[in-house]
């Protein structure tokens, strides 16, 4: 079984790009398990709960695409700081890969605001794949 962590935000285009990357992986869909994760609350005590006040459009998009292809999908909640939460969750779940979608930012924007994708790529103990927005 190949397990993937798919952290998404509310952007449906990015979530769809991440999901379509997963669909393009070699092997059978029944050999994949995908955990779609999203930061809903700022409180880490709520992290991991399966009930959400309102569902993110990105979570819905990714889940719909993956489920329609017959891939087992579960949902998890991330906490803030998001980058550390993604790395922790990938370790806790023992995933084989993290699939993220980067945003186009200037170098100054990355320096001022940080980059979740960059932080995860540098800190993760598993491969991190960064896909472009299609």
The first five atom37 places (N, CA, C, CB, O) and aatype in JSON, in Angstrom:
{
  "aatype": [20, 20, 20, 20, 20, 20, 20, 20, 20, 20, 20, 20, 20, 20, 20, 20, 20, 20, 20, 20, 20, 20, 20, 20, 20, 20, 20, 20, 20, 20, 20, 20, 20, 20, 20, 20, 20, 20, 20, 20, 20, 20, 20, 20, 20, 20, 20, 20, 20, 20, 20, 20, 20, 20, 20, 20, 20, 20, 20, 20, 20, 20, 20, 20, 20, 20, 20, 20, 20, 20, 20, 20, 20, 20, 20, 20, 20, 20, 20, 20, 20, 20, 20, 20, 20, 20, 20, 20, 20, 20, 20, 20, 20, 20, 20, 20, 20, 20, 20, 20, 20, 20, 20, 20, 20, 20, 20, 20, 20, 20, 20, 20, 20, 20, 20, 20, 20, 20, 20, 20, 20, 20, 20, 20, 20, 20, 20, 20, 20, 20, 20, 20, 20, 20],
  "atom_mask": [
    [1, 1, 1, 1, 1],
    [1, 1, 1, 1, 1],
    [1, 1, 1, 1, 1],
    [1, 1, 1, 1, 1],
    [1, 1, 1, 1, 1],
    [1, 1, 1, 1, 1],
    [1, 1, 1, 1, 1],
    [1, 1, 1, 1, 1],
    [1, 1, 1, 1, 1],
    [1, 1, 1, 1, 1],
    [1, 1, 1, 1, 1],
    [1, 1, 1, 1, 1],
    [1, 1, 1, 1, 1],
    [1, 1, 1, 1, 1],
    [1, 1, 1, 1, 1],
    [1, 1, 1, 1, 1],
    [1, 1, 1, 1, 1],
    [1, 1, 1, 1, 1],
    [1, 1, 1, 1, 1],
    [1, 1, 1, 1, 1],
    [1, 1, 1, 1, 1],
    [1, 1, 1, 1, 1],
    [1, 1, 1, 1, 1],
    [1, 1, 1, 1, 1],
    [1, 1, 1, 1, 1],
    [1, 1, 1, 1, 1],
    [1, 1, 1, 1, 1],
    [1, 1, 1, 1, 1],
    [1, 1, 1, 1, 1],
    [1, 1, 1, 1, 1],
    [1, 1, 1, 1, 1],
    [1, 1, 1, 1, 1],
    [1, 1, 1, 1, 1],
    [1, 1, 1, 1, 1],
    [1, 1, 1, 1, 1],
    [1, 1, 1, 1, 1],
    [1, 1, 1, 1, 1],
    [1, 1, 1, 1, 1],
    [1, 1, 1, 1, 1],
    [1, 1, 1, 1, 1],
    [1, 1, 1, 1, 1],
    [1, 1, 1, 1, 1],
    [1, 1, 1, 1, 1],
    [1, 1, 1, 1, 1],
    [1, 1, 1, 1, 1],
    [1, 1, 1, 1, 1],
    [1, 1, 1, 1, 1],
    [1, 1, 1, 1, 1],
    [1, 1, 1, 1, 1],
    [1, 1, 1, 1, 1],
    [1, 1, 1, 1, 1],
    [1, 1, 1, 1, 1],
    [1, 1, 1, 1, 1],
    [1, 1, 1, 1, 1],
    [1, 1, 1, 1, 1],
    [1, 1, 1, 1, 1],
    [1, 1, 1, 1, 1],
    [1, 1, 1, 1, 1],
    [1, 1, 1, 1, 1],
    [1, 1, 1, 1, 1],
    [1, 1, 1, 1, 1],
    [1, 1, 1, 1, 1],
    [1, 1, 1, 1, 1],
    [1, 1, 1, 1, 1],
    [1, 1, 1, 1, 1],
    [1, 1, 1, 1, 1],
    [1, 1, 1, 1, 1],
    [1, 1, 1, 1, 1],
    [1, 1, 1, 1, 1],
    [1, 1, 1, 1, 1],
    [1, 1, 1, 1, 1],
    [1, 1, 1, 1, 1],
    [1, 1, 1, 1, 1],
    [1, 1, 1, 1, 1],
    [1, 1, 1, 1, 1],
    [1, 1, 1, 1, 1],
    [1, 1, 1, 1, 1],
    [1, 1, 1, 1, 1],
    [1, 1, 1, 1, 1],
    [1, 1, 1, 1, 1],
    [1, 1, 1, 1, 1],
    [1, 1, 1, 1, 1],
    [1, 1, 1, 1, 1],
    [1, 1, 1, 1, 1],
    [1, 1, 1, 1, 1],
    [1, 1, 1, 1, 1],
    [1, 1, 1, 1, 1],
    [1, 1, 1, 1, 1],
    [1, 1, 1, 1, 1],
    [1, 1, 1, 1, 1],
    [1, 1, 1, 1, 1],
    [1, 1, 1, 1, 1],
    [1, 1, 1, 1, 1],
    [1, 1, 1, 1, 1],
    [1, 1, 1, 1, 1],
    [1, 1, 1, 1, 1],
    [1, 1, 1, 1, 1],
    [1, 1, 1, 1, 1],
    [1, 1, 1, 1, 1],
    [1, 1, 1, 1, 1],
    [1, 1, 1, 1, 1],
    [1, 1, 1, 1, 1],
    [1, 1, 1, 1, 1],
    [1, 1, 1, 1, 1],
    [1, 1, 1, 1, 1],
    [1, 1, 1, 1, 1],
    [1, 1, 1, 1, 1],
    [1, 1, 1, 1, 1],
    [1, 1, 1, 1, 1],
    [1, 1, 1, 1, 1],
    [1, 1, 1, 1, 1],
    [1, 1, 1, 1, 1],
    [1, 1, 1, 1, 1],
    [1, 1, 1, 1, 1],
    [1, 1, 1, 1, 1],
    [1, 1, 1, 1, 1],
    [1, 1, 1, 1, 1],
    [1, 1, 1, 1, 1],
    [1, 1, 1, 1, 1],
    [1, 1, 1, 1, 1],
    [1, 1, 1, 1, 1],
    [1, 1, 1, 1, 1],
    [1, 1, 1, 1, 1],
    [1, 1, 1, 1, 1],
    [1, 1, 1, 1, 1],
    [1, 1, 1, 1, 1],
    [1, 1, 1, 1, 1],
    [1, 1, 1, 1, 1],
    [1, 1, 1, 1, 1],
    [1, 1, 1, 1, 1],
    [1, 1, 1, 1, 1],
    [1, 1, 1, 1, 1],
    [1, 1, 1, 1, 1],
    [1, 1, 1, 1, 1]
  ],
  "atom_positions": [
    [[0.85, -1.17, 0.0], [0.0, 0.0, 0.0], [0.9, 1.24, 0.0], [-0.97, -0.01, 1.23], [1.82, 1.34, 0.81]],
    [[0.63, 2.17, -0.89], [1.38, 3.41, -1.0], [0.51, 4.52, -0.42], [1.79, 3.72, -2.5], [-0.62, 4.73, -0.88]],
    [[1.02, 5.22, 0.58], [0.24, 6.24, 1.27], [0.77, 7.63, 0.97], [0.25, 5.99, 2.78], [1.98, 7.89, 1.02]],
    [[-0.17, 8.53, 0.64], [0.17, 9.9, 0.24], [-0.55, 10.88, 1.15], [-0.19, 10.16, -1.24], [-1.72, 10.7, 1.47]],
    [[0.16, 11.92, 1.56], [-0.45, 13.04, 2.27], [-0.61, 14.17, 1.27], [0.42, 13.49, 3.51], [0.35, 14.58, 0.61]],
    [[-1.84, 14.69, 1.16], [-2.17, 15.73, 0.2], [-2.69, 16.95, 0.97], [-3.24, 15.22, -0.85], [-3.9, 17.09, 1.15]],
    [[-1.79, 17.83, 1.42], [-2.26, 19.03, 2.12], [-2.79, 20.04, 1.11], [-1.12, 19.65, 2.96], [-2.08, 20.42, 0.17]],
    [[-4.02, 20.49, 1.3], [-4.64, 21.43, 0.38], [-5.09, 22.68, 1.11], [-5.82, 20.78, -0.34], [-5.28, 22.68, 2.33]],
    [[-5.26, 23.77, 0.33], [-5.86, 24.97, 0.86], [-7.24, 25.1, 0.21], [-4.97, 26.24, 0.6], [-7.78, 24.11, -0.28]],
    [[-7.81, 26.29, 0.2], [-9.15, 26.47, -0.35], [-9.18, 26.62, -1.87], [-9.79, 27.68, 0.27], [-10.25, 26.67, -2.46]],
    [[-8.01, 26.68, -2.51], [-7.94, 26.88, -3.95], [-8.24, 25.57, -4.68], [-6.57, 27.42, -4.36], [-7.49, 24.6, -4.54]],
    [[-9.32, 25.54, -5.46], [-9.72, 24.31, -6.14], [-8.79, 23.94, -7.29], [-11.14, 24.45, -6.66], [-8.61, 22.75, -7.57]],
    [[-8.2, 24.92, -7.96], [-7.27, 24.62, -9.05], [-6.03, 23.9, -8.54], [-6.86, 25.9, -9.78], [-5.59, 22.92, -9.15]],
    [[-5.48, 24.37, -7.42], [-4.31, 23.71, -6.85], [-4.66, 22.31, -6.35], [-3.72, 24.55, -5.71], [-3.9, 21.36, -6.57]],
    [[-5.79, 22.19, -5.69], [-6.22, 20.88, -5.17], [-6.44, 19.89, -6.31], [-7.51, 21.02, -4.34], [-6.06, 18.72, -6.2]],
    [[-7.04, 20.35, -7.41], [-7.27, 19.49, -8.56], [-5.94, 19.05, -9.18], [-8.13, 20.2, -9.61], [-5.8, 17.9, -9.6]],
    [[-4.97, 19.96, -9.25], [-3.65, 19.61, -9.79], [-2.98, 18.54, -8.95], [-2.76, 20.86, -9.86], [-2.39, 17.6, -9.48]],
    [[-3.08, 18.68, -7.63], [-2.5, 17.68, -6.73], [-3.18, 16.32, -6.92], [-2.62, 18.14, -5.27], [-2.51, 15.29, -7.0]],
    [[-4.49, 16.33, -7.0], [-5.24, 15.07, -7.15], [-4.93, 14.42, -8.49], [-6.75, 15.33, -7.03], [-4.77, 13.2, -8.56]],
    [[-4.84, 15.22, -9.55], [-4.54, 14.65, -10.87], [-3.12, 14.06, -10.92], [-4.7, 15.73, -11.96], [-2.89, 13.08, -11.63]],
    [[-2.19, 14.65, -10.19], [-0.86, 14.06, -10.11], [-0.95, 12.65, -9.52], [0.08, 14.95, -9.24], [-0.34, 11.71, -10.03]],
    [[-1.72, 12.52, -8.45], [-1.88, 11.21, -7.8], [-2.49, 10.21, -8.79], [-2.77, 11.34, -6.54], [-2.07, 9.05, -8.83]],
    [[-3.47, 10.65, -9.58], [-4.09, 9.76, -10.56], [-3.08, 9.27, -11.6], [-5.24, 10.46, -11.25], [-3.26, 8.19, -12.16]],
    [[-2.04, 10.05, -11.85], [-1.04, 9.69, -12.85], [0.06, 8.79, -12.34], [-0.43, 10.92, -13.39], [0.93, 8.38, -13.11]],
    [[0.04, 8.46, -11.06], [1.08, 7.59, -10.52], [0.91, 6.17, -11.05], [1.04, 7.58, -8.98], [-0.21, 5.73, -11.29]],
    [[2.03, 5.46, -11.24], [1.92, 4.08, -11.72], [1.31, 3.18, -10.65], [3.31, 3.54, -12.13], [1.36, 3.49, -9.46]],
    [[0.74, 2.09, -11.08], [0.14, 1.14, -10.15], [-1.37, 1.24, -10.18], [0.66, 1.38, -8.73], [-1.95, 2.09, -10.85]],
    [[-1.97, 0.37, -9.44], [-3.43, 0.31, -9.37], [-3.96, 1.26, -8.31], [-3.9, -1.12, -9.09], [-3.31, 1.5, -7.3]],
    [[-5.15, 1.79, -8.55], [-5.73, 2.74, -7.6], [-6.04, 2.09, -6.25], [-7.0, 3.35, -8.17], [-6.05, 2.78, -5.23]],
    [[-6.28, 0.79, -6.24], [-6.57, 0.13, -4.96], [-5.31, -0.07, -4.12], [-7.25, -1.21, -5.2], [-5.39, -0.54, -2.99]],
    [[-4.16, 0.29, -4.67], [-2.91, 0.2, -3.93], [-2.54, 1.54, -3.3], [-1.78, -0.26, -4.85], [-1.49, 1.66, -2.67]],
    [[-3.41, 2.55, -3.46], [-3.15, 3.9, -2.94], [-4.11, 4.25, -1.81], [-3.26, 4.93, -4.06], [-5.29, 3.88, -1.83]],
    [[-3.59, 4.97, -0.84], [-4.41, 5.59, 0.18], [-3.96, 7.04, 0.26], [-4.29, 4.87, 1.58], [-2.77, 7.32, 0.37]],
    [[-4.91, 7.96, 0.2], [-4.58, 9.38, 0.23], [-5.26, 10.03, 1.43], [-5.0, 10.09, -1.09], [-6.46, 9.86, 1.65]],
    [[-4.48, 10.78, 2.19], [-5.03, 11.58, 3.27], [-5.03, 13.02, 2.82], [-4.21, 11.39, 4.6], [-3.97, 13.61, 2.59]],
    [[-6.22, 13.6, 2.68], [-6.36, 15.0, 2.3], [-6.44, 15.8, 3.6], [-7.64, 15.24, 1.4], [-7.3, 15.55, 4.44]],
    [[-5.53, 16.75, 3.75], [-5.44, 17.52, 4.99], [-5.6, 19.01, 4.72], [-4.11, 17.25, 5.71], [-5.18, 19.51, 3.67]],
    [[-6.21, 19.71, 5.67], [-6.48, 21.14, 5.54], [-6.47, 21.77, 6.93], [-7.84, 21.4, 4.82], [-6.9, 21.15, 7.9]],
    [[-5.98, 23.01, 7.02], [-5.99, 23.74, 8.3], [-7.32, 24.47, 8.45], [-4.79, 24.74, 8.37], [-7.57, 25.46, 7.77]],
    [[-8.16, 23.98, 9.35], [-9.47, 24.58, 9.59], [-9.46, 25.52, 10.79], [-10.51, 23.5, 9.8], [-10.16, 26.53, 10.8]],
    [[-8.66, 25.19, 11.81], [-8.65, 25.97, 13.05], [-7.22, 26.35, 13.41], [-9.3, 25.17, 14.19], [-6.26, 25.73, 12.95]],
    [[-7.1, 27.38, 14.24], [-5.78, 27.77, 14.74], [-5.4, 27.0, 15.99], [-5.75, 29.26, 15.03], [-4.26, 27.1, 16.46]],
    [[-6.31, 26.23, 16.55], [-6.11, 25.55, 17.81], [-5.62, 24.13, 17.6], [-7.4, 25.55, 18.63], [-6.36, 23.3, 17.06]],
    [[-4.36, 23.81, 18.01], [-3.85, 22.46, 17.77], [-4.59, 21.39, 18.56], [-2.39, 22.42, 18.12], [-4.47, 20.21, 18.24]],
    [[-5.36, 21.77, 19.59], [-6.1, 20.75, 20.34], [-7.21, 20.14, 19.49], [-6.69, 21.36, 21.61], [-7.69, 19.05, 19.81]],
    [[-7.63, 20.82, 18.42], [-8.66, 20.29, 17.53], [-8.08, 19.5, 16.38], [-9.51, 21.41, 16.99], [-8.83, 18.9, 15.61]],
    [[-6.77, 19.48, 16.23], [-6.14, 18.82, 15.09], [-6.47, 17.34, 15.07], [-4.61, 19.01, 15.13], [-6.51, 16.68, 16.11]],
    [[-6.71, 16.83, 13.89], [-6.99, 15.41, 13.73], [-8.45, 15.04, 13.84], [-6.23, 14.65, 14.72], [-8.82, 13.91, 13.52]],
    [[-9.3, 15.96, 14.29], [-10.72, 15.66, 14.39], [-11.3, 15.48, 13.0], [-11.48, 16.77, 15.14], [-10.86, 16.1, 12.04]],
    [[-12.3, 14.61, 12.9], [-12.89, 14.32, 11.61], [-14.15, 15.14, 11.32], [-13.23, 12.86, 11.53], [-14.73, 15.0, 10.25]],
    [[-14.57, 15.99, 12.25], [-15.75, 16.82, 11.99], [-15.31, 18.26, 11.8], [-16.78, 16.7, 13.16], [-14.56, 18.81, 12.61]],
    [[-15.79, 18.88, 10.73], [-15.37, 20.21, 10.38], [-16.59, 21.12, 10.33], [-14.62, 20.21, 9.03], [-17.67, 20.7, 9.89]],
    [[-16.43, 22.37, 10.79], [-17.54, 23.31, 10.78], [-18.03, 23.56, 9.36], [-17.14, 24.62, 11.44], [-19.23, 23.53, 9.09]],
    [[-17.11, 23.81, 8.45], [-17.46, 23.96, 7.04], [-16.32, 23.38, 6.24], [-17.71, 25.46, 6.66], [-15.15, 23.51, 6.61]],
    [[-16.65, 22.74, 5.16], [-15.64, 22.05, 4.38], [-15.0, 22.99, 3.36], [-16.25, 20.85, 3.67], [-15.67, 23.8, 2.73]],
    [[-13.71, 22.86, 3.22], [-12.94, 23.66, 2.28], [-13.27, 23.24, 0.85], [-11.43, 23.52, 2.55], [-13.41, 22.04, 0.57]],
    [[-13.39, 24.21, -0.07], [-13.59, 23.86, -1.48], [-12.44, 23.01, -2.03], [-13.75, 25.13, -2.31], [-12.66, 22.15, -2.89]],
    [[-11.22, 23.26, -1.56], [-10.07, 22.47, -2.0], [-10.18, 21.02, -1.56], [-8.79, 23.08, -1.46], [-9.84, 20.11, -2.32]],
    [[-10.64, 20.8, -0.33], [-10.83, 19.44, 0.18], [-11.89, 18.72, -0.64], [-11.21, 19.46, 1.67], [-11.72, 17.57, -1.02]],
    [[-12.98, 19.41, -0.91], [-14.07, 18.81, -1.69], [-13.58, 18.43, -3.08], [-15.27, 19.78, -1.8], [-13.86, 17.33, -3.56]],
    [[-12.86, 19.34, -3.73], [-12.37, 19.09, -5.09], [-11.43, 17.88, -5.13], [-11.63, 20.34, -5.63], [-11.62, 16.98, -5.94]],
    [[-10.43, 17.87, -4.26], [-9.47, 16.77, -4.26], [-10.14, 15.45, -3.91], [-8.34, 17.06, -3.27], [-9.87, 14.43, -4.54]],
    [[-11.0, 15.46, -2.92], [-11.69, 14.25, -2.49], [-12.58, 13.7, -3.59], [-12.51, 14.52, -1.23], [-12.62, 12.5, -3.83]],
    [[-13.3, 14.58, -4.27], [-14.19, 14.15, -5.36], [-13.4, 13.5, -6.5], [-14.98, 15.34, -5.91], [-13.79, 12.44, -7.0]],
    [[-12.29, 14.12, -6.9], [-11.48, 13.59, -8.0], [-10.9, 12.22, -7.63], [-10.34, 14.57, -8.36], [-10.96, 11.28, -8.42]],
    [[-10.35, 12.12, -6.44], [-9.71, 10.87, -6.01], [-10.74, 9.76, -5.79], [-8.91, 11.1, -4.73], [-10.53, 8.62, -6.2]],
    [[-11.85, 10.09, -5.15], [-12.89, 9.09, -4.89], [-13.5, 8.57, -6.19], [-14.0, 9.69, -4.0], [-13.77, 7.37, -6.31]],
    [[-13.7, 9.46, -7.16], [-14.27, 9.05, -8.45], [-13.36, 8.06, -9.17], [-14.51, 10.28, -9.34], [-13.83, 7.26, -9.97]],
    [[-12.06, 8.11, -8.87], [-11.11, 7.18, -9.5], [-10.95, 5.9, -8.69], [-9.75, 7.86, -9.65], [-10.17, 5.02, -9.06]],
    [[-11.68, 5.79, -7.59], [-11.62, 4.58, -6.78], [-10.49, 4.53, -5.79], [-11.52, 3.4, -7.67], [-10.11, 3.46, -5.31]],
    [[-9.93, 5.68, -5.46], [-8.83, 5.75, -4.49], [-9.4, 5.98, -3.1], [-7.84, 6.89, -4.86], [-10.3, 6.8, -2.91]],
    [[-8.88, 5.23, -2.13], [-9.31, 5.39, -0.74], [-8.82, 6.73, -0.22], [-8.77, 4.22, 0.15], [-7.63, 7.04, -0.27]],
    [[-9.76, 7.53, 0.29], [-9.44, 8.88, 0.76], [-9.95, 9.06, 2.19], [-10.06, 9.96, -0.17], [-11.06, 8.66, 2.53]],
    [[-9.1, 9.66, 3.01], [-9.55, 10.08, 4.33], [-9.18, 11.54, 4.51], [-8.93, 9.2, 5.45], [-8.31, 12.06, 3.8]],
    [[-9.84, 12.2, 5.44], [-9.58, 13.62, 5.68], [-9.04, 13.82, 7.08], [-10.87, 14.45, 5.48], [-9.44, 13.14, 8.03]],
    [[-8.13, 14.76, 7.19], [-7.55, 15.13, 8.49], [-7.45, 16.63, 8.57], [-6.15, 14.48, 8.69], [-7.46, 17.34, 7.56]],
    [[-7.37, 17.11, 9.8], [-7.23, 18.53, 10.03], [-5.8, 18.85, 10.45], [-8.22, 19.01, 11.1], [-5.22, 18.16, 11.29]],
    [[-5.25, 19.91, 9.86], [-3.92, 20.41, 10.23], [-4.09, 21.55, 11.22], [-3.13, 20.87, 8.97], [-5.18, 22.11, 11.36]],
    [[-3.02, 21.88, 11.91], [-3.04, 23.02, 12.81], [-1.98, 24.03, 12.38], [-2.8, 22.57, 14.27], [-1.18, 23.76, 11.49]],
    [[-1.99, 25.16, 13.01], [-1.04, 26.23, 12.72], [0.09, 26.12, 13.74], [-1.72, 27.65, 12.77], [-0.21, 25.99, 14.93]],
    [[1.35, 26.17, 13.36], [1.9, 26.48, 12.05], [1.74, 25.3, 11.09], [3.38, 26.85, 12.18], [2.04, 24.15, 11.42]],
    [[1.26, 25.6, 9.92], [0.86, 24.59, 8.95], [2.03, 23.73, 8.49], [0.21, 25.24, 7.75], [1.9, 22.51, 8.41]],
    [[3.17, 24.33, 8.19], [4.31, 23.55, 7.69], [4.74, 22.49, 8.7], [5.5, 24.48, 7.38], [4.94, 21.33, 8.33]],
    [[4.87, 22.88, 9.94], [5.25, 21.91, 10.98], [4.17, 20.84, 11.15], [5.49, 22.63, 12.32], [4.49, 19.68, 11.39]],
    [[2.93, 21.23, 11.02], [1.82, 20.29, 11.13], [1.86, 19.26, 10.01], [0.48, 21.03, 11.12], [1.6, 18.08, 10.25]],
    [[2.17, 19.69, 8.8], [2.27, 18.77, 7.66], [3.39, 17.76, 7.88], [2.5, 19.54, 6.33], [3.22, 16.57, 7.67]],
    [[4.54, 18.25, 8.32], [5.69, 17.37, 8.56], [5.35, 16.38, 9.68], [6.95, 18.19, 8.93], [5.63, 15.19, 9.56]],
    [[4.75, 16.87, 10.76], [4.37, 15.99, 11.87], [3.36, 14.94, 11.43], [3.79, 16.81, 13.02], [3.49, 13.77, 11.78]],
    [[2.36, 15.36, 10.65], [1.35, 14.42, 10.2], [1.94, 13.37, 9.28], [0.22, 15.15, 9.5], [1.58, 12.19, 9.37]],
    [[2.85, 13.77, 8.39], [3.47, 12.78, 7.49], [4.25, 11.75, 8.29], [4.39, 13.48, 6.47], [4.24, 10.56, 7.95]],
    [[4.92, 12.18, 9.35], [5.65, 11.25, 10.21], [4.68, 10.36, 10.99], [6.55, 12.03, 11.18], [4.87, 9.14, 11.06]],
    [[3.65, 10.96, 11.57], [2.68, 10.2, 12.37], [1.95, 9.14, 11.55], [1.67, 11.15, 13.01], [1.72, 8.03, 12.02]],
    [[1.58, 9.49, 10.32], [0.85, 8.56, 9.46], [1.77, 7.57, 8.76], [0.05, 9.33, 8.43], [1.32, 6.54, 8.25]],
    [[3.06, 7.87, 8.72], [4.01, 7.0, 8.03], [3.77, 6.98, 6.53], [3.92, 5.6, 8.57], [3.86, 5.93, 5.89]],
    [[3.47, 8.15, 5.96], [3.2, 8.22, 4.52], [4.48, 8.01, 3.72], [2.55, 9.57, 4.15], [5.59, 8.16, 4.24]],
    [[4.29, 7.67, 2.45], [5.42, 7.45, 1.56], [5.79, 8.71, 0.79], [5.11, 6.34, 0.6], [6.92, 8.83, 0.3]],
    [[4.85, 9.65, 0.67], [5.08, 10.85, -0.13], [4.11, 11.94, 0.3], [4.93, 10.54, -1.65], [2.98, 11.67, 0.7]],
    [[4.58, 13.18, 0.21], [3.73, 14.35, 0.4], [3.62, 15.04, -0.96], [4.31, 15.34, 1.52], [4.63, 15.28, -1.62]],
    [[2.39, 15.35, -1.37], [2.17, 16.0, -2.66], [1.57, 17.37, -2.41], [1.24, 15.14, -3.58], [0.48, 17.5, -1.85]],
    [[2.31, 18.4, -2.82], [1.89, 19.78, -2.6], [1.83, 20.53, -3.92], [2.84, 20.49, -1.61], [2.38, 20.08, -4.93]],
    [[1.17, 21.67, -3.9], [1.12, 22.53, -5.07], [1.63, 23.9, -4.64], [-0.34, 22.62, -5.68], [1.07, 24.53, -3.74]],
    [[2.69, 24.35, -5.29], [3.27, 25.63, -4.92], [2.48, 26.81, -5.46], [4.69, 25.71, -5.42], [1.69, 26.67, -6.39]],
    [[2.72, 27.94, -4.87], [2.13, 29.19, -5.34], [3.23, 29.99, -6.01], [1.48, 30.0, -4.16], [4.41, 29.87, -5.67]],
    [[2.85, 30.81, -6.96], [3.84, 31.68, -7.59], [4.0, 32.9, -6.71], [3.42, 32.08, -9.05], [3.08, 33.7, -6.53]],
    [[5.21, 33.03, -6.17], [5.54, 34.18, -5.34], [6.9, 34.7, -5.74], [5.51, 33.81, -3.82], [7.76, 33.95, -6.22]],
    [[7.09, 35.98, -5.54], [8.4, 36.56, -5.8], [9.35, 36.13, -4.69], [8.32, 38.11, -5.9], [8.9, 35.74, -3.61]],
    [[10.66, 36.19, -4.94], [11.61, 35.87, -3.87], [11.41, 36.74, -2.63], [13.04, 36.03, -4.38], [11.56, 36.26, -1.5]],
    [[11.07, 38.01, -2.83], [10.83, 38.89, -1.68], [9.59, 38.44, -0.91], [10.66, 40.35, -2.15], [9.57, 38.5, 0.32]],
    [[8.57, 38.01, -1.63], [7.35, 37.52, -0.99], [7.61, 36.28, -0.15], [6.28, 37.22, -2.02], [7.06, 36.14, 0.94]],
    [[8.45, 35.39, -0.66], [8.8, 34.2, 0.1], [9.58, 34.56, 1.35], [9.62, 33.23, -0.77], [9.37, 33.98, 2.42]],
    [[10.49, 35.53, 1.22], [11.31, 35.93, 2.36], [10.45, 36.61, 3.44], [12.42, 36.88, 1.91], [10.67, 36.39, 4.63]],
    [[9.49, 37.42, 3.02], [8.65, 38.13, 3.98], [7.6, 37.25, 4.62], [7.98, 39.29, 3.3], [7.37, 37.33, 5.82]],
    [[6.97, 36.41, 3.82], [5.84, 35.64, 4.32], [6.15, 34.16, 4.54], [4.69, 35.77, 3.37], [5.33, 33.43, 5.09]],
    [[7.33, 33.72, 4.12], [7.68, 32.31, 4.25], [7.0, 31.49, 3.17], [7.3, 31.79, 5.62], [6.18, 32.01, 2.41]],
    [[7.33, 30.27, 3.11], [6.73, 29.37, 2.14], [6.49, 28.03, 2.82], [7.63, 29.21, 0.88], [7.43, 27.35, 3.22]],
    [[5.22, 27.66, 2.94], [4.88, 26.38, 3.55], [5.51, 25.25, 2.73], [3.34, 26.2, 3.64], [6.09, 24.33, 3.29]],
    [[5.39, 25.34, 1.41], [5.93, 24.29, 0.55], [7.43, 24.14, 0.74], [5.62, 24.6, -0.91], [7.94, 23.03, 0.87]],
    [[8.13, 25.27, 0.77], [9.59, 25.22, 0.95], [9.95, 24.63, 2.31], [10.2, 26.63, 0.8], [10.86, 23.81, 2.41]],
    [[9.26, 25.04, 3.36], [9.54, 24.52, 4.7], [9.31, 23.03, 4.78], [8.68, 25.24, 5.73], [10.11, 22.3, 5.37]],
    [[8.21, 22.56, 4.2], [7.91, 21.13, 4.22], [8.98, 20.36, 3.44], [6.51, 20.84, 3.63], [9.46, 19.33, 3.9]],
    [[9.36, 20.86, 2.27], [10.37, 20.19, 1.46], [11.7, 20.08, 2.2], [10.57, 20.94, 0.13], [12.39, 19.06, 2.09]],
    [[12.06, 21.09, 2.96], [13.33, 21.09, 3.68], [13.29, 20.23, 4.95], [13.72, 22.5, 4.05], [14.31, 19.67, 5.34]],
    [[12.12, 20.13, 5.59], [12.03, 19.45, 6.88], [11.5, 18.02, 6.81], [11.16, 20.24, 7.79], [11.66, 17.26, 7.77]],
    [[10.87, 17.64, 5.72], [10.22, 16.33, 5.63], [11.23, 15.2, 5.59], [9.34, 16.28, 4.4], [12.32, 15.32, 5.02]],
    [[10.84, 14.09, 6.2], [11.68, 12.89, 6.17], [11.29, 11.96, 5.01], [11.58, 12.14, 7.5], [11.91, 10.92, 4.8]],
    [[10.24, 12.35, 4.27], [9.79, 11.57, 3.1], [9.84, 12.47, 1.87], [8.34, 10.99, 3.32], [9.9, 13.7, 2.01]],
    [[9.82, 11.9, 0.67], [9.83, 12.74, -0.54], [8.63, 13.69, -0.58], [9.84, 11.85, -1.79], [7.52, 13.33, -0.21]],
    [[8.9, 14.9, -1.05], [7.86, 15.9, -1.23], [7.83, 16.24, -2.72], [8.13, 17.19, -0.34], [8.83, 16.69, -3.29]],
    [[6.68, 16.03, -3.33], [6.51, 16.35, -4.73], [5.72, 17.64, -4.82], [5.79, 15.2, -5.5], [4.66, 17.77, -4.22]],
    [[6.25, 18.61, -5.57], [5.58, 19.89, -5.77], [5.1, 19.93, -7.22], [6.53, 21.12, -5.45], [5.9, 19.89, -8.15]],
    [[3.78, 20.0, -7.37], [3.19, 20.0, -8.71], [2.78, 21.41, -9.09], [1.99, 19.04, -8.77], [2.42, 22.21, -8.23]],
    [[2.82, 21.73, -10.38], [2.38, 23.04, -10.83], [0.85, 23.08, -10.94], [3.03, 23.39, -12.18], [0.2, 22.04, -11.07]],
    [[0.29, 24.27, -10.91], [-1.13, 24.44, -11.16], [-1.34, 24.22, -12.65], [-1.65, 25.87, -10.7], [-0.66, 24.82, -13.48]],
    [[-2.28, 23.35, -12.99], [-2.53, 23.05, -14.41], [-3.43, 24.1, -15.02], [-3.16, 21.67, -14.57], [-3.75, 24.02, -16.2]]
  ]
}
